[in-house]
């Protein structure tokens, strides 16, 4: 059974910032890449456990679309995948802050 994918406001803001940054050089590429990140997040509906759990925060998982990371949490009642952040891999090396 598929999970519902919910994208937090913080993750939506991340996605907008990513697209705006890339669009400074190439608006078409920005839209394409933002859509790929969004598609990766939405694909978690069918395979939510494919991402790796974080060591410091075991209830949070991540998948990679280089150079970005998609952080998310799986909730089981109801079956929801909550996308927490879209995070550039070269940003501060510690785990980003998540809204709960």
TIGUVO-481936 format. One record per residue: residue number from 1; x, y, z of N, C-alpha, C in turn. Coordinates in steps of 0.02 Angstrom, whole numbers, padded with zeros to 5 digits. Each point is the difference from the previous one (the first is absolute). Layout:
% TIGUVO-481936
[NUM [X Y Z] [X Y Z] [X Y Z]]
...
//
This chain:
% TIGUVO-481936
[1 [00042 -00059 00000] [-00042 00059 00000] [00044 00062 00000]]
[2 [-00017 00048 -00039] [00040 00061 -00007] [-00010 00046 00061]]
[3 [00053 00033 00017] [-00002 00051 00052] [-00021 00066 -00032]]
[4 [-00030 00043 00040] [-00013 00068 -00022] [00065 00040 00011]]
[5 [00019 00042 -00047] [00060 00041 00007] [-00022 00071 00016]]
[6 [00023 00026 00056] [-00013 00069 00020] [00066 00038 00001]]
[7 [00001 00059 -00029] [00061 00040 -00002] [-00009 00059 00046]]
[8 [00044 00005 00049] [-00005 00053 00050] [00012 00069 -00032]]
[9 [-00023 00051 00035] [00011 00068 -00024] [00074 00015 -00006]]
[10 [00039 -00025 00047] [00072 00011 -00001] [00031 -00032 -00062]]
[11 [-00021 -00061 -00017] [00025 -00033 -00060] [-00022 00037 -00063]]
[12 [-00061 00026 -00001] [-00023 00039 -00058] [00043 00062 -00009]]
[13 [00017 00032 00056] [00043 00060 -00004] [00069 -00019 -00025]]
[14 [00027 -00057 00023] [00064 -00024 -00025] [-00002 -00009 -00076]]
[15 [-00052 -00032 -00024] [-00007 -00014 -00071] [-00003 00065 -00041]]
[16 [-00037 00049 00025] [-00002 00065 -00034] [00069 00032 -00003]]
[17 [00036 -00002 00057] [00067 00030 00002] [00048 -00034 -00048]]
[18 [-00004 -00066 -00003] [00042 -00038 -00046] [-00014 00021 -00072]]
[19 [-00064 00002 -00018] [-00019 00019 -00068] [00022 00072 -00016]]
[20 [-00009 00046 00047] [00019 00069 -00011] [00076 00007 -00010]]
[21 [00037 -00038 00039] [00073 00003 -00005] [00023 -00026 -00068]]
[22 [-00025 -00057 -00021] [00020 -00029 -00065] [-00024 00044 -00057]]
[23 [-00059 00030 00008] [-00029 00042 -00053] [00042 00062 -00015]]
[24 [00042 00020 00046] [00044 00057 -00014] [00044 -00013 -00060]]
[25 [00018 -00063 -00010] [00042 -00019 -00057] [-00040 -00032 -00057]]
[26 [-00053 -00037 00018] [-00036 -00038 -00051] [-00071 -00015 00025]]
[27 [-00049 00041 -00018] [-00068 -00010 00024] [-00031 -00067 -00021]]
[28 [00016 -00023 -00059] [-00027 -00064 -00024] [00027 -00057 00042]]
[29 [00065 00000 00012] [00031 -00052 00041] [-00026 00003 00071]]
[30 [-00013 00060 00025] [-00026 00008 00068] [-00067 -00035 00007]]
[31 [-00044 00011 -00047] [-00066 -00031 00003] [00006 -00076 -00006]]
[32 [00042 -00023 -00046] [00009 -00072 -00009] [00027 -00033 00063]]
[33 [00051 00031 00031] [00031 -00029 00059] [-00048 00001 00059]]
[34 [-00034 00055 00010] [-00049 00003 00055] [-00054 -00053 -00009]]
[35 [-00021 -00012 -00061] [-00050 -00052 -00013] [00028 -00070 00015]]
[36 [00064 -00011 -00015] [00031 -00065 00016] [00002 -00011 00075]]
[37 [00018 00053 00038] [-00001 -00006 00073] [-00069 -00016 00026]]
[38 [-00050 00035 -00028] [-00068 -00012 00021] [-00023 -00071 -00019]]
[39 [00018 -00022 -00059] [-00017 -00068 -00021] [00033 -00052 00046]]
[40 [00062 00012 00020] [00034 -00045 00047] [-00040 -00004 00065]]
[41 [-00021 00058 00025] [-00038 00001 00062] [-00066 -00036 -00008]]
[42 [-00035 00012 -00054] [-00066 -00032 -00011] [00006 -00075 -00010]]
[43 [00057 -00022 -00027] [00010 -00072 -00010] [00005 -00039 00065]]
[44 [00010 00035 00055] [00003 -00033 00065] [-00067 -00030 00020]]
[45 [-00053 00019 -00034] [-00066 -00029 00014] [00001 -00075 -00010]]
[46 [00040 -00024 -00048] [00000 -00071 -00016] [00060 -00038 00028]]
[47 [00052 00035 00021] [00058 -00033 00029] [00031 00043 00055]]
[48 [-00036 00011 00054] [00023 00046 00051] [00062 -00022 00039]]
[49 [00014 -00064 00001] [00057 -00024 00039] [00065 -00004 -00039]]
[50 [00000 00025 -00062] [00061 -00004 -00039] [00054 00047 00023]]
[51 [-00018 00053 00034] [00049 00047 00025] [00034 -00027 00062]]
[52 [00057 00029 00015] [00040 -00021 00057] [-00017 00041 00062]]
[53 [-00006 -00034 00057] [-00014 00034 00064] [00062 00038 00023]]
[54 [-00011 00058 00029] [00056 00040 00026] [00025 -00031 00065]]
[55 [00064 00006 00013] [00028 -00026 00062] [-00022 00041 00060]]
[56 [-00002 00066 -00008] [-00015 00043 00057] [-00075 00008 00013]]
[57 [-00039 -00014 -00049] [-00073 00009 00006] [-00032 -00058 -00038]]
[58 [-00008 -00057 00034] [-00019 -00063 -00032] [-00069 00001 -00032]]
[59 [-00044 00046 00020] [-00066 00001 -00030] [-00002 00040 -00066]]
[60 [00057 00028 -00019] [00005 00038 -00062] [00043 -00039 -00049]]
[61 [-00022 -00002 -00062] [00037 -00035 -00053] [00017 00050 -00055]]
[62 [00044 -00021 -00046] [00017 00044 -00055] [00014 -00040 -00064]]
[63 [-00016 00032 -00055] [00019 -00025 -00066] [00042 00054 -00033]]
[64 [00037 -00019 -00050] [00048 00045 -00032] [-00018 00011 -00073]]
[65 [00000 00063 -00020] [00003 00020 -00070] [00055 00052 -00002]]
[66 [00059 -00023 -00016] [00060 00042 00006] [-00008 00067 -00034]]
[67 [00021 00053 00033] [00032 00004 00065] [-00049 00011 00058]]
[68 [-00065 -00014 -00012] [-00051 00014 00051] [-00021 -00063 00036]]
[69 [-00025 00010 00061] [-00026 -00053 00042] [-00073 00015 00014]]
[70 [-00041 -00052 -00001] [-00070 00008 00017] [-00010 -00036 00067]]
[71 [-00015 00039 00052] [-00010 -00027 00067] [-00075 -00010 00011]]
[72 [-00017 -00057 00031] [-00070 -00015 00011] [-00010 -00045 00060]]
[73 [-00062 -00004 00023] [-00019 -00042 00057] [-00060 -00043 -00022]]
[74 [00001 -00063 00019] [-00055 -00045 -00015] [-00044 -00004 00062]]
[75 [-00065 00011 -00010] [-00049 -00006 00054] [-00047 -00056 -00018]]
[76 [-00019 -00041 00050] [-00038 -00059 -00016] [-00074 00004 00016]]
[77 [-00022 00050 00035] [-00071 00003 00016] [-00024 00072 -00010]]
[78 [-00023 00019 -00056] [-00008 -00038 -00062] [00066 -00006 -00036]]
[79 [00001 -00038 -00055] [00061 -00011 -00039] [00017 00063 -00039]]
[80 [00048 00037 00027] [00020 00064 -00029] [00076 00003 -00004]]
[81 [00025 00029 -00053] [00070 00020 -00005] [00000 00076 00002]]
[82 [00034 00027 00050] [00002 00073 00008] [00069 00024 -00023]]
[83 [00002 00036 -00056] [00064 00026 -00025] [00017 00062 00041]]
[84 [00059 -00003 00032] [00019 00051 00048] [00044 00055 -00030]]
[85 [00048 -00019 -00042] [00046 00049 -00029] [00027 -00024 -00066]]
[86 [00017 00047 -00043] [00042 -00011 -00059] [00064 00038 00017]]
[87 [00056 -00034 00006] [00060 00028 00030] [00060 -00011 -00045]]
[88 [00038 00052 -00014] [00060 -00007 -00040] [00054 -00037 00041]]
[89 [00031 -00049 -00030] [00049 -00041 00035] [00061 00036 00024]]
[90 [00015 00059 -00029] [00059 00037 00021] [-00015 00054 00053]]
[91 [-00063 00005 00019] [-00017 00047 00053] [00028 -00026 00066]]
[92 [-00011 00035 00053] [00027 -00019 00065] [-00003 -00076 00009]]
[93 [00055 -00030 00020] [00004 -00074 00001] [-00047 -00034 00050]]
[94 [-00023 00036 00050] [-00047 -00032 00047] [-00069 -00004 -00029]]
[95 [-00041 -00043 00028] [-00068 -00009 -00023] [-00038 00066 00003]]
[96 [-00039 00015 -00051] [-00040 00062 00001] [-00053 -00003 00054]]
[97 [-00026 00058 00016] [-00057 00004 00048] [-00063 -00020 -00036]]
[98 [-00043 -00037 00036] [-00063 -00022 -00028] [-00057 00029 00041]]
[99 [-00054 00016 -00035] [-00061 00020 00037] [-00036 -00063 00019]]
[100 [-00032 00000 00055] [-00037 -00060 00023] [-00073 00012 -00004]]
//
